[in-house]
Amino acid sequence: MHQEPRHFFVDSTGPAPGSFYHSNFSHLQRRAALSSWPHTVQQQVFEALRQTAQQQGTPCQLVHHPLDNTLQGILLPELSAGAFGFDPDAPQVRGPGLLCPPEDLAAYQQAVAAARKAFAQAREIHNGQERIYLEHMDFPAADKLCQGLVRRLMGDKSGTRPGREIHRFFGAATAQGSLDHIPQIMEGIGCRIYIKGRPGTGKSTLLKRVAAAALRRGCDVETYHCALDVGSLDMVAIRQLDVCLLDSTPPHEYFPQREGDEILDLYARCVVPGTDEAHAGELNKLQGSYKQLVQEATGYLQAAQEALERLYQAQPQPSAEAIAAEQAYLEEVLFG
């Protein structure tokens, strides 16, 4: 039966540079790379590979670029194969200064750096919101809730080996704003828990504890990190248990849509009642500052995208024959 691809990101435009490329690709037996190809060409090549996988009935997973959401890679888990497109300034690309106009590469890097700085400042504002709620948390209630949830989801399950954890992002702060691929990732999972709450009310901690419990019991776990705080988790998918838990708060807020979906409200169950109202003025001020910084960062990402497009336009454009040859090579490497 045909399976729809799973979509996600392995890179982030957030405050700290970092990548989960190795978590997703290093274990594969067959890997291939595109280096410094225009995003429009990468999109064309990876879309063609997706169609080949569909025609052959091979499940695939699609990696998107965090700047513009174009396709950046493809994974074929059943074939232990994958391909990924690296940007001109990626460490895997040798001699980028020789291949790209230095002024355009510098403009791209400077704009990305400015966006990261603005996002880091926004994160500090968010930390201020967290401190307010942490002062009013009922930690024993949160701990009891987490223990009960683990018992409910895991039961007496045990494993003969530790599970494998794979790290990803379900969303990105792109040049067009925040977006995510949550519906595709959660599709087909029977038990979907939408976690509600406020900053600092234990959503990420709950996800980490559930993930750790599943790994100890031999389950493989997909951990999806916050694009603006890589140390924080926003979603955990445990497909062997048919379970997915999502931090379902803005900017990735979703609600139950079918049987098997449920809401877990940490604010209602673990925070002193009236906290929102008691600190409404300060919280609204912090939220306004946060939104302003995110908007500023998005503007820098738009400048980064424009600089990257100028960079690609200044390079010799790959011919149709070259693109077809690269696609044929990748098909040979990935599909054998």
RODO-180142 format. One record per residue (C-alpha): residue number from 1; residue in one letter; x, y, z. Coordinates in Angstrom, 2 decimals. Layout:
# RODO-180142
@k NUM&r A&X X&Y Y&Z Z
...
END
This chain:
# RODO-180142
@k 1&r M&X 0.00&Y 0.00&Z 0.00
@k 2&r H&X 1.29&Y 3.48&Z -0.86
@k 3&r Q&X 2.56&Y 5.46&Z 2.10
@k 4&r E&X 2.70&Y 9.24&Z 2.07
@k 5&r P&X 6.22&Y 10.60&Z 2.71
@k 6&r R&X 7.16&Y 11.95&Z 6.11
@k 7&r H&X 8.37&Y 15.57&Z 5.97
@k 8&r F&X 10.79&Y 17.30&Z 8.37
@k 9&r F&X 13.95&Y 19.42&Z 8.71
@k 10&r V&X 17.44&Y 18.50&Z 9.93
@k 11&r D&X 18.78&Y 22.08&Z 10.03
@k 12&r S&X 17.53&Y 25.23&Z 11.73
@k 13&r T&X 17.79&Y 28.99&Z 11.28
@k 14&r G&X 17.51&Y 29.38&Z 15.07
@k 15&r P&X 19.87&Y 31.11&Z 17.52
@k 16&r A&X 22.63&Y 28.50&Z 17.48
@k 17&r P&X 24.01&Y 26.89&Z 14.31
@k 18&r G&X 23.55&Y 23.15&Z 14.43
@k 19&r S&X 22.43&Y 20.20&Z 12.38
@k 20&r F&X 20.88&Y 16.78&Z 12.83
@k 21&r Y&X 22.22&Y 15.62&Z 9.47
@k 22&r H&X 24.38&Y 12.93&Z 11.09
@k 23&r S&X 21.52&Y 11.64&Z 13.24
@k 24&r N&X 19.49&Y 11.00&Z 10.09
@k 25&r F&X 22.13&Y 10.06&Z 7.51
@k 26&r S&X 25.31&Y 8.72&Z 9.15
@k 27&r H&X 23.93&Y 5.22&Z 9.76
@k 28&r L&X 22.88&Y 4.72&Z 6.13
@k 29&r Q&X 24.80&Y 2.23&Z 4.02
@k 30&r R&X 24.46&Y 4.36&Z 0.88
@k 31&r R&X 24.70&Y 8.14&Z 0.90
@k 32&r A&X 25.00&Y 10.76&Z -1.81
@k 33&r A&X 25.33&Y 14.54&Z -1.76
@k 34&r L&X 24.55&Y 17.57&Z -3.86
@k 35&r S&X 26.82&Y 20.53&Z -3.14
@k 36&r S&X 26.00&Y 24.18&Z -3.87
@k 37&r W&X 23.18&Y 23.39&Z -6.30
@k 38&r P&X 20.43&Y 26.03&Z -6.56
@k 39&r H&X 17.43&Y 25.21&Z -4.40
@k 40&r T&X 15.14&Y 25.14&Z -7.43
@k 41&r V&X 17.32&Y 22.44&Z -9.01
@k 42&r Q&X 17.51&Y 20.47&Z -5.76
@k 43&r Q&X 13.73&Y 20.62&Z -5.54
@k 44&r Q&X 13.47&Y 19.22&Z -9.07
@k 45&r V&X 15.96&Y 16.41&Z -8.44
@k 46&r F&X 14.57&Y 15.30&Z -5.08
@k 47&r E&X 11.00&Y 15.47&Z -6.34
@k 48&r A&X 12.00&Y 13.16&Z -9.20
@k 49&r L&X 13.56&Y 10.77&Z -6.69
@k 50&r R&X 10.37&Y 10.88&Z -4.63
@k 51&r Q&X 8.36&Y 9.91&Z -7.71
@k 52&r T&X 10.74&Y 7.03&Z -8.41
@k 53&r A&X 10.31&Y 5.79&Z -4.84
@k 54&r Q&X 6.53&Y 6.02&Z -5.19
@k 55&r Q&X 6.57&Y 4.11&Z -8.47
@k 56&r Q&X 8.65&Y 1.35&Z -6.88
@k 57&r G&X 6.54&Y 1.24&Z -3.73
@k 58&r T&X 9.49&Y 2.27&Z -1.57
@k 59&r P&X 8.60&Y 4.40&Z 1.49
@k 60&r C&X 10.54&Y 7.65&Z 1.59
@k 61&r Q&X 11.07&Y 10.58&Z 3.91
@k 62&r L&X 11.65&Y 14.12&Z 2.66
@k 63&r V&X 13.96&Y 16.68&Z 4.23
@k 64&r H&X 13.17&Y 20.36&Z 3.72
@k 65&r H&X 15.42&Y 23.42&Z 3.75
@k 66&r P&X 14.77&Y 25.69&Z 6.76
@k 67&r L&X 15.22&Y 28.91&Z 4.79
@k 68&r D&X 12.59&Y 28.37&Z 2.08
@k 69&r N&X 11.02&Y 24.92&Z 2.73
@k 70&r T&X 12.27&Y 23.54&Z -0.61
@k 71&r L&X 13.32&Y 19.90&Z -0.69
@k 72&r Q&X 16.85&Y 19.43&Z 0.63
@k 73&r G&X 17.11&Y 15.67&Z 0.90
@k 74&r I&X 15.48&Y 12.26&Z 0.74
@k 75&r L&X 15.71&Y 9.18&Z 2.94
@k 76&r L&X 14.83&Y 5.63&Z 1.92
@k 77&r P&X 14.91&Y 3.76&Z 5.26
@k 78&r E&X 14.10&Y 0.32&Z 3.84
@k 79&r L&X 17.03&Y 0.63&Z 1.42
@k 80&r S&X 19.33&Y 2.25&Z 4.01
@k 81&r A&X 19.96&Y 5.03&Z 1.51
@k 82&r G&X 19.68&Y 8.79&Z 1.36
@k 83&r A&X 20.82&Y 11.95&Z -0.40
@k 84&r F&X 21.21&Y 15.50&Z 0.87
@k 85&r G&X 21.90&Y 18.92&Z -0.63
@k 86&r F&X 24.48&Y 21.05&Z 1.16
@k 87&r D&X 24.54&Y 24.84&Z 1.07
@k 88&r P&X 27.63&Y 26.68&Z -0.29
@k 89&r D&X 28.98&Y 27.50&Z 3.18
@k 90&r A&X 28.40&Y 24.04&Z 4.68
@k 91&r P&X 31.58&Y 22.43&Z 6.09
@k 92&r Q&X 30.99&Y 19.43&Z 3.80
@k 93&r V&X 31.53&Y 21.71&Z 0.77
@k 94&r R&X 35.18&Y 22.24&Z 0.00
@k 95&r G&X 36.45&Y 25.62&Z -1.12
@k 96&r P&X 33.14&Y 27.50&Z -1.20
@k 97&r G&X 35.02&Y 30.79&Z -1.64
@k 98&r L&X 36.34&Y 29.54&Z -4.98
@k 99&r L&X 32.89&Y 28.56&Z -6.23
@k 100&r C&X 30.75&Y 31.50&Z -5.11
@k 101&r P&X 30.95&Y 35.28&Z -5.50
@k 102&r P&X 32.49&Y 36.29&Z -2.14
@k 103&r E&X 30.27&Y 39.37&Z -1.71
@k 104&r D&X 27.06&Y 37.37&Z -2.14
@k 105&r L&X 28.28&Y 34.57&Z 0.13
@k 106&r A&X 29.24&Y 37.14&Z 2.78
@k 107&r A&X 25.86&Y 38.90&Z 2.47
@k 108&r Y&X 24.06&Y 35.58&Z 2.93
@k 109&r Q&X 26.14&Y 34.63&Z 5.96
@k 110&r Q&X 25.78&Y 38.07&Z 7.56
@k 111&r A&X 21.99&Y 38.06&Z 7.12
@k 112&r V&X 21.71&Y 34.58&Z 8.64
@k 113&r A&X 23.93&Y 35.66&Z 11.54
@k 114&r A&X 21.72&Y 38.73&Z 12.13
@k 115&r A&X 18.61&Y 36.53&Z 12.12
@k 116&r R&X 20.17&Y 34.14&Z 14.62
@k 117&r K&X 21.05&Y 37.07&Z 16.89
@k 118&r A&X 17.47&Y 38.38&Z 16.79
@k 119&r F&X 16.11&Y 34.90&Z 17.49
@k 120&r A&X 18.51&Y 34.59&Z 20.44
@k 121&r Q&X 17.16&Y 37.85&Z 21.86
@k 122&r A&X 13.61&Y 36.54&Z 21.35
@k 123&r R&X 14.60&Y 33.39&Z 23.21
@k 124&r E&X 15.73&Y 35.51&Z 26.17
@k 125&r I&X 12.30&Y 37.16&Z 26.21
@k 126&r H&X 10.74&Y 33.70&Z 26.19
@k 127&r N&X 12.94&Y 32.75&Z 29.14
@k 128&r G&X 11.44&Y 35.69&Z 31.01
@k 129&r Q&X 7.98&Y 34.24&Z 30.43
@k 130&r E&X 9.19&Y 30.87&Z 31.65
@k 131&r R&X 10.50&Y 32.33&Z 34.91
@k 132&r I&X 7.06&Y 33.68&Z 35.77
@k 133&r Y&X 5.37&Y 30.31&Z 35.40
@k 134&r L&X 8.20&Y 28.37&Z 37.06
@k 135&r E&X 7.58&Y 30.39&Z 40.21
@k 136&r H&X 3.99&Y 29.12&Z 40.26
@k 137&r M&X 4.51&Y 25.48&Z 39.22
@k 138&r D&X 3.27&Y 22.56&Z 41.30
@k 139&r F&X 6.27&Y 20.32&Z 40.66
@k 140&r P&X 5.01&Y 17.31&Z 42.66
@k 141&r A&X 1.81&Y 17.38&Z 40.56
@k 142&r A&X 3.85&Y 17.56&Z 37.35
@k 143&r D&X 6.03&Y 14.65&Z 38.46
@k 144&r K&X 3.02&Y 12.52&Z 39.38
@k 145&r L&X 1.36&Y 13.34&Z 36.05
@k 146&r C&X 4.47&Y 12.31&Z 34.13
@k 147&r Q&X 4.89&Y 9.03&Z 36.03
@k 148&r G&X 1.26&Y 8.15&Z 35.43
@k 149&r L&X 1.53&Y 8.96&Z 31.72
@k 150&r V&X 4.61&Y 6.76&Z 31.31
@k 151&r R&X 2.87&Y 3.84&Z 33.04
@k 152&r R&X -0.18&Y 4.31&Z 30.87
@k 153&r L&X 1.74&Y 4.48&Z 27.58
@k 154&r M&X 4.42&Y 1.90&Z 28.28
@k 155&r G&X 2.64&Y -0.59&Z 30.53
@k 156&r D&X 4.96&Y -3.50&Z 31.29
@k 157&r K&X 6.76&Y -3.26&Z 27.97
@k 158&r S&X 10.45&Y -4.20&Z 28.04
@k 159&r G&X 13.12&Y -4.59&Z 25.40
@k 160&r T&X 16.26&Y -6.64&Z 24.90
@k 161&r R&X 18.17&Y -3.65&Z 23.54
@k 162&r P&X 18.08&Y 0.11&Z 24.04
@k 163&r G&X 15.97&Y 1.91&Z 21.48
@k 164&r R&X 17.45&Y 4.16&Z 18.81
@k 165&r E&X 16.80&Y 7.90&Z 19.02
@k 166&r I&X 16.71&Y 10.08&Z 15.92
@k 167&r H&X 16.73&Y 13.88&Z 16.12
@k 168&r R&X 14.82&Y 16.23&Z 13.83
@k 169&r F&X 12.84&Y 19.46&Z 13.59
@k 170&r F&X 9.19&Y 19.37&Z 12.53
@k 171&r G&X 9.18&Y 23.05&Z 11.70
@k 172&r A&X 11.34&Y 26.00&Z 10.80
@k 173&r A&X 11.51&Y 29.76&Z 11.02
@k 174&r T&X 11.69&Y 30.42&Z 7.29
@k 175&r A&X 12.01&Y 33.60&Z 5.24
@k 176&r Q&X 8.21&Y 33.40&Z 4.81
@k 177&r G&X 7.58&Y 32.93&Z 8.53
@k 178&r S&X 7.03&Y 29.96&Z 10.81
@k 179&r L&X 5.76&Y 26.71&Z 9.28
@k 180&r D&X 5.68&Y 23.03&Z 10.16
@k 181&r H&X 4.98&Y 19.55&Z 8.81
@k 182&r I&X 3.24&Y 18.25&Z 11.92
@k 183&r P&X 0.15&Y 16.78&Z 10.18
@k 184&r Q&X 2.27&Y 14.59&Z 7.88
@k 185&r I&X 4.47&Y 13.40&Z 10.74
@k 186&r M&X 1.49&Y 12.50&Z 12.95
@k 187&r E&X -0.52&Y 10.89&Z 10.16
@k 188&r G&X -1.31&Y 7.26&Z 10.84
@k 189&r I&X -0.46&Y 7.35&Z 14.56
@k 190&r G&X -3.36&Y 6.08&Z 16.67
@k 191&r C&X -2.82&Y 7.89&Z 19.98
@k 192&r R&X -2.02&Y 11.59&Z 19.56
@k 193&r I&X -1.64&Y 13.69&Z 22.72
@k 194&r Y&X -1.78&Y 17.46&Z 22.30
@k 195&r I&X 0.06&Y 19.05&Z 25.22
@k 196&r K&X -1.18&Y 22.50&Z 26.21
@k 197&r G&X 0.49&Y 24.85&Z 28.65
@k 198&r R&X 2.59&Y 27.97&Z 28.99
@k 199&r P&X 6.34&Y 28.63&Z 28.76
@k 200&r G&X 8.07&Y 26.88&Z 31.64
@k 201&r T&X 5.19&Y 24.59&Z 32.58
@k 202&r G&X 7.08&Y 21.36&Z 31.85
@k 203&r K&X 6.07&Y 20.46&Z 28.29
@k 204&r S&X 9.62&Y 19.76&Z 27.10
@k 205&r T&X 10.54&Y 18.01&Z 30.36
@k 206&r L&X 7.53&Y 15.72&Z 29.99
@k 207&r L&X 8.49&Y 14.88&Z 26.41
@k 208&r K&X 12.09&Y 14.12&Z 27.43
@k 209&r R&X 10.97&Y 11.81&Z 30.21
@k 210&r V&X 8.56&Y 9.94&Z 27.96
@k 211&r A&X 11.26&Y 9.59&Z 25.27
@k 212&r A&X 13.81&Y 8.32&Z 27.80
@k 213&r A&X 11.35&Y 5.76&Z 29.19
@k 214&r A&X 10.57&Y 4.48&Z 25.69
@k 215&r L&X 14.27&Y 4.20&Z 24.80
@k 216&r R&X 14.97&Y 2.19&Z 27.96
@k 217&r R&X 12.23&Y -0.21&Z 26.90
@k 218&r G&X 13.75&Y -0.78&Z 23.49
@k 219&r C&X 11.51&Y 1.53&Z 21.45
@k 220&r D&X 12.88&Y 3.66&Z 18.65
@k 221&r V&X 12.00&Y 7.31&Z 19.19
@k 222&r E&X 11.75&Y 10.29&Z 16.88
@k 223&r T&X 12.53&Y 13.41&Z 18.91
@k 224&r Y&X 11.60&Y 16.72&Z 17.33
@k 225&r H&X 13.43&Y 19.73&Z 18.74
@k 226&r C&X 12.37&Y 23.35&Z 19.00
@k 227&r A&X 13.81&Y 25.28&Z 16.05
@k 228&r L&X 14.55&Y 28.28&Z 18.30
@k 229&r D&X 15.89&Y 26.27&Z 21.25
@k 230&r V&X 17.57&Y 23.07&Z 20.20
@k 231&r G&X 17.79&Y 21.87&Z 23.81
@k 232&r S&X 14.01&Y 21.87&Z 24.11
@k 233&r L&X 11.71&Y 19.20&Z 22.66
@k 234&r D&X 8.45&Y 19.99&Z 20.87
@k 235&r M&X 7.32&Y 16.49&Z 19.85
@k 236&r V&X 8.04&Y 12.82&Z 20.42
@k 237&r A&X 6.82&Y 10.04&Z 18.13
@k 238&r I&X 7.03&Y 6.41&Z 19.28
@k 239&r R&X 5.65&Y 4.43&Z 16.37
@k 240&r Q&X 6.13&Y 1.01&Z 18.00
@k 241&r L&X 3.67&Y 2.16&Z 20.66
@k 242&r D&X 1.46&Y 3.97&Z 18.14
@k 243&r V&X 1.90&Y 7.16&Z 20.21
@k 244&r C&X 2.80&Y 10.77&Z 19.46
@k 245&r L&X 2.99&Y 13.66&Z 21.94
@k 246&r L&X 3.07&Y 17.26&Z 20.68
@k 247&r D&X 3.74&Y 20.59&Z 22.36
@k 248&r S&X 0.61&Y 22.06&Z 20.85
@k 249&r T&X 1.11&Y 25.74&Z 21.59
@k 250&r P&X 1.78&Y 28.71&Z 19.26
@k 251&r P&X 3.31&Y 28.89&Z 16.73
@k 252&r H&X 2.49&Y 25.19&Z 16.24
@k 253&r E&X -0.91&Y 24.91&Z 17.84
@k 254&r Y&X -3.19&Y 22.05&Z 16.83
@k 255&r F&X -6.31&Y 20.46&Z 18.30
@k 256&r P&X -7.83&Y 16.97&Z 18.35
@k 257&r Q&X -9.37&Y 15.99&Z 15.03
@k 258&r R&X -10.38&Y 12.35&Z 15.38
@k 259&r E&X -10.88&Y 9.49&Z 17.79
@k 260&r G&X -7.66&Y 8.71&Z 19.62
@k 261&r D&X -6.68&Y 12.37&Z 19.93
@k 262&r E&X -6.63&Y 13.98&Z 23.36
@k 263&r I&X -5.53&Y 17.14&Z 25.16
@k 264&r L&X -3.20&Y 17.18&Z 28.15
@k 265&r D&X -3.29&Y 20.65&Z 29.75
@k 266&r L&X -0.26&Y 21.20&Z 31.99
@k 267&r Y&X -1.31&Y 24.73&Z 32.90
@k 268&r A&X -4.63&Y 23.52&Z 34.22
@k 269&r R&X -3.12&Y 20.63&Z 36.14
@k 270&r C&X 0.27&Y 21.88&Z 37.32
@k 271&r V&X 0.16&Y 25.68&Z 37.71
@k 272&r V&X -1.32&Y 27.77&Z 40.51
@k 273&r P&X -4.76&Y 28.97&Z 39.32
@k 274&r G&X -4.92&Y 32.63&Z 38.40
@k 275&r T&X -1.27&Y 32.92&Z 37.30
@k 276&r D&X -2.23&Y 34.21&Z 33.86
@k 277&r E&X -4.45&Y 36.91&Z 35.30
@k 278&r A&X -2.02&Y 37.93&Z 38.06
@k 279&r H&X 0.80&Y 38.57&Z 35.60
@k 280&r A&X -1.19&Y 39.57&Z 32.51
@k 281&r G&X 0.45&Y 42.99&Z 32.11
@k 282&r E&X 4.02&Y 41.71&Z 32.26
@k 283&r L&X 3.24&Y 38.68&Z 30.10
@k 284&r N&X 1.59&Y 40.79&Z 27.40
@k 285&r K&X 4.58&Y 43.14&Z 27.34
@k 286&r L&X 7.01&Y 40.24&Z 27.00
@k 287&r Q&X 4.91&Y 38.66&Z 24.26
@k 288&r G&X 4.86&Y 41.92&Z 22.30
@k 289&r S&X 8.66&Y 42.20&Z 22.50
@k 290&r Y&X 9.00&Y 38.56&Z 21.47
@k 291&r K&X 6.83&Y 38.99&Z 18.37
@k 292&r Q&X 8.73&Y 42.12&Z 17.36
@k 293&r L&X 12.09&Y 40.32&Z 17.51
@k 294&r V&X 10.75&Y 37.32&Z 15.55
@k 295&r Q&X 9.46&Y 39.71&Z 12.88
@k 296&r E&X 12.89&Y 41.37&Z 12.74
@k 297&r A&X 14.60&Y 37.99&Z 12.39
@k 298&r T&X 12.23&Y 37.01&Z 9.58
@k 299&r G&X 13.27&Y 40.17&Z 7.71
@k 300&r Y&X 16.91&Y 39.15&Z 7.98
@k 301&r L&X 16.04&Y 35.69&Z 6.65
@k 302&r Q&X 14.35&Y 37.29&Z 3.66
@k 303&r A&X 17.59&Y 39.21&Z 3.00
@k 304&r A&X 19.51&Y 35.93&Z 3.34
@k 305&r Q&X 17.27&Y 34.24&Z 0.80
@k 306&r E&X 17.74&Y 37.11&Z -1.66
@k 307&r A&X 21.53&Y 36.96&Z -1.24
@k 308&r L&X 21.52&Y 33.20&Z -1.75
@k 309&r E&X 19.47&Y 33.57&Z -4.93
@k 310&r R&X 21.94&Y 36.18&Z -6.26
@k 311&r L&X 24.76&Y 33.81&Z -5.44
@k 312&r Y&X 23.20&Y 30.96&Z -7.39
@k 313&r Q&X 22.31&Y 33.21&Z -10.33
@k 314&r A&X 25.94&Y 34.34&Z -10.58
@k 315&r Q&X 27.10&Y 30.74&Z -11.00
@k 316&r P&X 26.96&Y 28.81&Z -14.28
@k 317&r Q&X 23.50&Y 27.26&Z -14.41
@k 318&r P&X 23.35&Y 23.46&Z -14.69
@k 319&r S&X 22.08&Y 22.31&Z -18.05
@k 320&r A&X 19.14&Y 19.96&Z -18.50
@k 321&r E&X 21.63&Y 17.27&Z -19.46
@k 322&r A&X 23.66&Y 17.83&Z -16.28
@k 323&r I&X 20.55&Y 17.67&Z -14.13
@k 324&r A&X 19.40&Y 14.47&Z -15.83
@k 325&r A&X 22.86&Y 12.94&Z -15.37
@k 326&r E&X 22.90&Y 13.83&Z -11.68
@k 327&r Q&X 19.43&Y 12.40&Z -11.21
@k 328&r A&X 20.45&Y 9.15&Z -12.92
@k 329&r Y&X 23.54&Y 8.93&Z -10.72
@k 330&r L&X 21.51&Y 9.44&Z -7.56
@k 331&r E&X 18.94&Y 6.86&Z -8.63
@k 332&r E&X 21.75&Y 4.34&Z -9.15
@k 333&r V&X 23.28&Y 5.06&Z -5.73
@k 334&r L&X 19.99&Y 5.07&Z -3.83
@k 335&r F&X 17.95&Y 2.39&Z -5.57
@k 336&r G&X 20.77&Y 0.17&Z -6.84
END
